[in-house]
Amino acid sequence: MSITRTRRAAVGLTVLAVAAFGAVATSPEEADARPKPVDVTLLALNDFHGNLEPPSGSSGTIAGQAAGGVEYLATHLAELRAAAKKKNTITVAAGDLIGASPLLSAAFHDEPTIEALSMAGLDYASVGNHEFDEGAAELLRIQNGGCHPVDGCADGTPYRGAGFTYLSANAFKTATGKPLMAPYAIHRVQGVKVGFIGMTLEGTPQIVSQQGVAGLSFADEADTANRYARELRRKGVEAIVVLLHEGGTQAATGGINDCVGMTGPIVDIANRMDPSIDVVVSGHTHQAYNCNINDKLVTSASSFGRLVTDIDLTIDRRSGDILTASANNVVVTRDVAKDPKQTALINRYKTVLGPVAGRQVGVTTTAITRSQETLFGTSLGESPLGNLIADAQLAATDDEEGAVAAFMNPGGVRADLDAGPVTYEEAFTVQPFANNLVTLDLTGAQLYCVLEQQFVTARTLYPSATVGYVVDPNGTTGTTADPCAGTRVVRGSLTIGGTAVDTAATYRVTVNNFLAGGGDGFSALTGGTNQVTGQIDLDAFVDYLTAQSPVSAPTLDRIRTTAEVPAT
């Protein structure tokens, strides 16, 4: 995808000159005397999520090729820089570099990932929602350095902080109204200025634990971008790039460099952005696309370091405007030499991690995937692995806290389990957030409301085997203000332990602390009472795998439709 921008500063002068003097001929000598545009290359990635080693399964392929792994990513970046003018190359990212990471990175609070990407030459990155997983203070430590306040410097060496700059324009300290981190950066290339504005999605508080965003407020993405674009222009910056951790989705028929039937928040955001903004490097949805939206180049490089977006800009030396912008999503193939410095980093942290990662915690009889079944035409049904995790959470709390049901959020299930032995590292990759289990009291009426809220948030809660209910595809969907008004869940169909739920009775239900705090939009769960915090969700999952092995994929029969269970 490419765009050509009219030089804003030059247009008025050209019109005035023609009006006053008529057509002006330009000789070849005069044309040659004009300063040539500056060529600038941006190399962009997003949603790396600490995947230092090549991801496994389908997460490790894209466009039909095996892809990813920081050893290969660093080599590809170096080759792309060499193909361009190295001094004119800027490497950027659009958030979620850390968080929801495999054990090799997460065990060290993602310090290995920051070190690896710094070595790979990253210059600027926007914060993503997962950068807030451990709170604002931890994000500032990740940027500035210093040992972890609880775990210290786990690998025995000082943590020096990021070798790149995190940008956070729309996350504000509530008490002062000031940005948590620098909102933008100005990068000079051969005398021209390029401005980078970094942001995460405004909805971050709905998808991060309340502890993670405590003391912060998040502003509208387009409004914030426009505000800082005006400030950059006052400083003489005309080439403006937004690094935004929010995105969209194209149709399934689109390839990694297509923009087919684009939908999602990024479309509205780009359409509301000021014309002075030229390029938007986006993320969050883990999709690949290469679009022209509202005369802006809008890109995304999927996830896990499997793609790099190679963006070529030409910038007018006099006006500072971007004249042309084009992009190409490049697959990070594994047929190149590994970067030896990255290999050494991985081996160093593997040595420190020791035998913990390889410890076998269970066995599966078949592959158990996180994929969701189709529920009346949409992927809002059950998931084999999601159901299994809900079962594990119930098993961890049924005796201790008298829980009779458990529900798991789909965003917390991060990877599949292959058939055969399951290691601690594999279990960690499935559940990397270290959420605590919370058991609370809900009335039957509140339970119905929670289930109705699924259709407002477009997210399915995976139920434990004790739960069953029927969905009516012709029912009405509630609203954000009143999810309980929905009628998608057939009244009287909800059962726990085979017995119909009484709307006036009280039930002990287990969820993770993210959901208990209203995460993923499930505000109805915040009405739960008598909350008791239990063990870490990963520990419950590991214990269940060990106790129940060999484990099979649960049957997907907990949520049914009126087509399967006709009304009586």
N, C-alpha and C positions, 0 to 999 in steps of 0.2 A: 504494500500500500504506500502511496506517496501523495503528497499535497504540494501545491505551489502557492506561496503567499505573496500578495501584492505588497510592495514596500510602502508601509503606512506613511512614513515620514516624507517620502519622495513624491507621493501622488499629487498633493496640493501644489507643489512647486512646478511640476510638469504641466498641470492644467493652466496655471497662471502664465507660464512662459509661452505656451502655445497661443493663449488668448491675446497676449500683448504683442508678440512678435511674429505670430504665424508659425508654420512648421519650421523646425530647426533641423537642418541636416547635420549628421554626425559623420565625420571622416573616419576611416579606419585608424588613422593615427590617434585621433581623439578617443576612440573606443578603447584602443590598446592602453591609453594613458590612465584609464579609470582603474582604481585599485580592485584587484581581484577579490571575490568573496572568500571568506575563511571556511574551510571544510572542517566540520567537527563531527566526531563519531561518539554516540552514546551506546554503551553496552549495558543492557538492563536485565535484571532478573527479579523474581518475586516469590514469596511463599516457599523459601528454602527449607524451613522447619528443621534445621539441624541435621539434614541428611548428608553427613560427611561421607558415609559409604553408599554405594549404589543401592537405591531402594529395591526391595524384592517384589516379585509378582508383577501384577499389572501396573503398580506404582513405579516400576522401573523401566517402563517402555513408553514411547510416544511416537506417533507417526510410523508405527511398525518397526521401530528400532529400539534396541536396548540403550538406555540413556541414564545419565546422572552419575553422581559421585564426585566429590570435590577434587579428587586427584585429576580427573578428566576435565572438570569444569575449569580449573586453573589453567590447564594446557590450552583449552579452546579460547579462553579469554586472552591468553598471551598471543595466540596465533591471530586472533581477530585484531588485536592491537598492532601486530606487526604488519598486517595487511593494510591497515589504515596508517595515518601518520601518528606515531605513538604519542607524541606530545600533544596531539589534538584529540585524544581519546579520554572520555570521562566515563567511569563505571558507576552505575546507580542501581538502586533496588527500591521496590515498592512494598516493603513491610513483611512481617511474619518470617523474618530470617531465623528467629528462635521461637521456642515454645512448641508444644506438641511434638517434641523431638525424640528420636531414638535414644536408647539408653547411653550410648557412647558420648553423646553431647549433654543430655539432660542430667546425667549423674554428676556433672560438674557445672550445673547451672548455666549450661550453654556457653561457657567460656571457650571451649574448643571451637565452636562454630564461629564465634566472633574473631578468634585468632586466625582461623583458616581463611575467612573472607577478607580479613585485613591483609593477609599475605597475598591473596589473589588479586589485590589491587582495588578493592571497593573504595569509592570516594564518598558517596552520599547515599543515605537510605531514609525513607520515611519509616515512621513507627507503624506497626500493624496492631491489631487487637491482641495478638499473642505476646507482643512485647510488654504488655501490661499484666501477664499472668501472675507474676510475683510482686506486682505493685510498682508504684512510681519510684520509690527509693531504690529498688533493685534495678530498674531500668537505668536510672542515673548512674548506679555503680557499674553496670554493663558498659555504659558510655565512657565513664571517667576512670575506672579501674579501682583496685582495692580488693582485699579478700572478702569472701562472703561473711556476713556478721555472725552466722551460726556455724557453718561448715568450714570456715577458713579457706585457705588455699589448698584445695583437696589434692592437687597433684604435686604439692610441695614447692611450687614456684610462684612468685608474685604474679598477680593478674594485672596487666598494665592498662587494660581498657581497650576500647575499639580504636583501630587505626583509621576509621572513617567517621563521618559525622552523621548522627541521627538528626532528622528534622521532624518537628512536631508542631504544625501551625494551628491545629484546631483542638488540641488538648490543653485546657487551661486550669491553673490552680484556682479552685473555687474561692478560696479566701482572698486572693489578691487580684484575680482576673488576668494574671500574666501567663504567657505560654510556659508549659513545663520545660520545654527545650527550645532551641533556636527554631524559628518558624521557616526560615529560608536561608539559602547560601548563595553567594555570587562567585562564580568561577570565571576567571579570565583566560581566554585562549587567543593568542596572537593579537592582543589589543582589543578584542571584543568581549563583552560581558554576557555570560549565560546565567540566568537566575533559576534556582531550583526551590520549589515550595513543596514541603513534605507534610502529608496528612494521613490519618487513619479514618475509618468510617465513623460517621456521627453516632451510629448505633452500637458502638463498642460497649457501653455499660450494659446492654442487654445480652451480650454474648461472652462477657468476662465476669468472673466472680466479683461480688461487691467489694471484697477486700482489695482486689486488684486495681479498682478504679476509685478507691476511697479518696476524697479530697479533690477530685477532678471533675470537670465538666467538659462536654464535647460539643463543638459547634458545627453548623451546616457546612458541608464540604465546598459547595460552589460559592457560597457567600464568603467563606474564609479565603478561598483561592483568589477571588476577585479583590478582596481587601488587600491582600499582600501583593497581588499583581500591580495594583495602583502604587503601592509603596515602592516596589522595585522600579517601576517606570520613573518615579520621582528621583530615583538614584541613577537614572540613565540606562536602565536595563530594558531592552526591547525583546530579547530572545528569552522566553519564559517557558519552563518545563515544570509540570506538576507531577510529583511522585505520590500517587494516591493508593492507599490500601482499601480500595473498593472496586468492584468490577461488574461484569455482566457475563452473559452466556450466549453463544451463537448456536444456530441449529446444528444438529448432529451431522449433517452433510458437510459442514464446513471443515476445512483443513486448518493446519496451524497458522497459515498466513491468509486466512479468509475472514470474512465478516458477514456471515449469512444469517439473516433474520435475527439480528442482535437485539437482545432484551436485557433488562436488569438495571440496577440503580445508576450505572455509569452512563447510560444514555441520557437520562434526565440531567445528571450532574454536568456532563460535557455540554449539553445544550444550554445550560444556564451560565456557563463560564464566559468571562469577558473575551472579546476577540483578540486581546493582546496575548492570551495564552495559546501557545503553538502546539505543544506536545503534552500528552497525558500518558504516563507509564502507570498502569493500573495492576490490580491483583485481587486477592481475597477469594475469588471464586475458583481458583485453581484451573482456570480455562486458558486456552491459547487462542488469540485472535489478533488481527491486524486491521484496524478500521480507520475510516475517515468519518468523524462525527462532528457536525457543526464546524466544518473546515479545520478540524484539529486531528492530528495523528494520535490515535488511541490504541495502545498495545497492551498485551499481557503475555507472559512467558510461562504459562501453565504453573508448574510447582516442582519442588524437590530438586531444583537445579538440572532439570532435564532439557531446558531450552535457555538460550540467550537471545534477547532481542537486539539485533544490530541495527541501530538507527543512524542514518546519515543526514546531516544538516548542512546547508550552505547558508552563511550569515553575511549580510552586507556590511562591509567595513565601515562605511560612513554612517548609516542609520542604525546599525546594530540589529536590524530585523532579520528574522529567519526567512530566507527566500524560498527554499525548498526543504521538504522533510520526507524521508522515505524509510521504511523499516522492513526487516526480514527476520523471522524467527528461525534461529539456527539450532538444530538438534545437537545436544552435548553427547556425541557418540562415544563409545568406549574403545574405538579402534585407533586412538592416539596414545602417545606415550604418557604414562602417569607423571604428574609433577612430583619430583622427589621430596621437596620440602613438605608437601601435603601428606605424602606417604609416611614420612618421619613423624609428623604431628599425630596422625592416626595411630601409629604403632606406639607412640609414647603414652597416649591416653588409654589404649587397650591394655598396656602393661600395668598401668595404675589401677584400672578397673578390675584386673585379675580374673579369677575363675567365677565370679558372681554371675556374669552375663551368660555363661554357658551351662549353668546349672539346670538340669532337667526338672521341670515342675509338673509335667503331665504328659498325656498322650491323647491324640485325637484319632478317631477311626477314619474320618474323612476330612477334607478341607472344610473349614467353617468360615463363611464369608460374611462381610458386613453389608453386602448388597441388599437393598430393600425390594420386596415383592411389589407388584403393581396393585394399587387399590383404586378401583374405578378410574383407570386410565392415567393415574399419576403414581410416581414412586413414593408413596406415602404409607406403604404397608410395613409388615414386620421384617425383621432381619434375623437370620439364624444366629449370628454372633451377638447381636443386640439382645436377643431373647436369652441367650446363654449367660450374658453378663447380668441381666436382671435376675435370673435364677441364682447366680452366685451371690448377689447382694441380699436377696431374701434369705438365703441359707446362712449368711453371716449375721443376720439380725432377728431371725424368727425366734430363737431361744432367748437370746440376750435381751431383746427389747420387745418381744411379742409381736413382731411385724407379721402381717398376713399377706402383704403384696409389696412389690417393688417395681419401679419404673426407671428406665435408662434413657438418656437423651442421645440421639443419633450422632451429634457432633463430637461426642466423647469416645466414639468407637473409631480408632484411627487406622487400623490395618486388619488384614485377614489373618487367619491361622491356617497354615498348611497342614496336610495330613501327616501324622506321625508324631515323633517326640516334640514337645513344646519346651523351649528354654525360657529362663527368666527374662532374657532380653526380648524374646518374641512377645511374651505376655506384656512386658513393659511397653513395647511399641504399640500394642493394642490400646492400652490405657496409661498414657504418659503424664496425666495431669496431677496426680497425687491429691485427688479430691477426697475429702472425708465423707463417709456415709452418714446420713442424717435420718433418723426415724422420728416420725411426727404423727399427730392425730389429725385425721380429716373426717368430716362427716360424709355420709353417702352423697349428699347434695354437692358438697365441695368436690368429690371425686368426679361426678358427672361434669362439673364445670371445668375441671382440669382436662378431662378428655375432650370436651368441646373446644377448649383453647387450642388443641392441636390443629384444628382446621382454620383458626385465625392466624396462627404462626406458620402454618404449612410445615410443621415438624411433628413427626410421630414419636410418641414415647413408647419404647419397647417394654412390654409388660412381662412380668414373671408368669410362670406356668399356672399360678393360682388364679389368674385374671382371665376373664373372657367377656366379650361384648360384641354387639352387632352395630354396623354402621349403615345408615341409609344415604345412598348417594344423592337422593332427591331432597334430603333434609336441608334446612337453612343453616347458614354459617353465622355465628355470632359476630360481634364487633370487638374491636380492641377495648372499648370502654365497657362492654357488657358481653363477654364471651359466653356467659351462662345462658344467654338468650338463644343460642344455637340449638338445633334439633337433629344434628347429624348422628348422634349416638341414640339408638332406639331406647326409649325409657322402659325400664324393666328388664333390659337384656344384660345389664352389667352384673356379673357374678364374681364372687371371690370364694375360692374353695368349693365351687359348684353351687353356692347358695346366692340367691338374688340379693343385691345390695339394697339395704333400707336407707332411704335418703335421710332419715332422722337419726340413724345409728352412727357410731364412731368407729373408725378403723385405723389401725397402726400401719403406716406405709413408709417404705424406705426409698429415698432418692439420694443423690449426691448433694453436697453442699452448694454446688453451682445452681442446681435446680431449686433447692430449698430457698435460695435467695432470689428466686424469680428469673433465673437465667433462661435464655432462649425465648423470652417473652411469656413464660409460664408464671405470671403474676399470681394466679390462683393458689399456687403452692405456698406463697408467703402467708396465707391465712392459717397454715397448719399450727397446731399448738403442741405443748409438751415435747418440744424438740430435744432429742438426745443425740449427741455426736458420737459416732463410732469409729471404726478403723478406716484406714486408707482403702480406697476402692481397689487398687492394684493388689493389695494384700488379700482382700476378699476373693478376688478373681483367682489368684495363685492358689489359695487354700482350696478353692472349689475344684480347680483342675486336678490338684493332687488327690483330693479325696474321692473324686468321681471317675478318675481315669480307669479305662479308656472312655473318652467323652465323644459323643456323637452330636451332630447338628440337631437342634430341637425342631420339632414339627411346627410349621407355620399355621397354627389353627386358633390363635388366641384372639385375633381380630377377624371377624367375618362380616360379610355384607348381607343385605336383605335378599340378594339374589341367591345366596347360599342357605339362608335361614329365612324363609318366607314368613311374613307376619301372620300371626294366628288370630 
